[in-house]
Amino acid sequence: MFSGVYGRKLDDCGVLCDLDFPSDPPVKEELCNQCNVCVENCPVHALDEEGYTDSGRCFMNVQPNGLPKLIKFWRKVIDASPEEQEKMFFGEDFAKTYHAQLVGFEYHCFKCYTSCPIGK
């Protein structure tokens, strides 16, 4: 399956709970039929390199108000007058970036998974 920028495998997952039920057997066979639907449906071309997912591109698509925008905001604050700074802190850009930090980070939009014909 896909591997992220930091080598994180996206096909490894599980559910934690207190219920006692048997797990499904691990899938041993290769499910991908090389149709490239996932590659074609990626809005930021994060799957263009064979066998690699560019999580940075995914992140910029999913978190447009994330860390890069926050850094730009603080650079503007540093150069602004006190009056401009006050307006900036009560503006829409700060509210969006602040909210993005509170919500947390999601690095994938999962369009690749939802467009995959396997399992449908």
Buried (B, 14 or more C-beta within 10 A) or exposed (E): BBBBBEEEEBEEEEEEEEEEEEEEEEEEEEEEEEEEBBBEBBEBEBBEEEEEBBBBBBBBBBBEBBBBBBEEBEEEEEEEEEEEBEEBEEEEBBEBBBEBEEEEEEBBBEBBBEBBEEEE
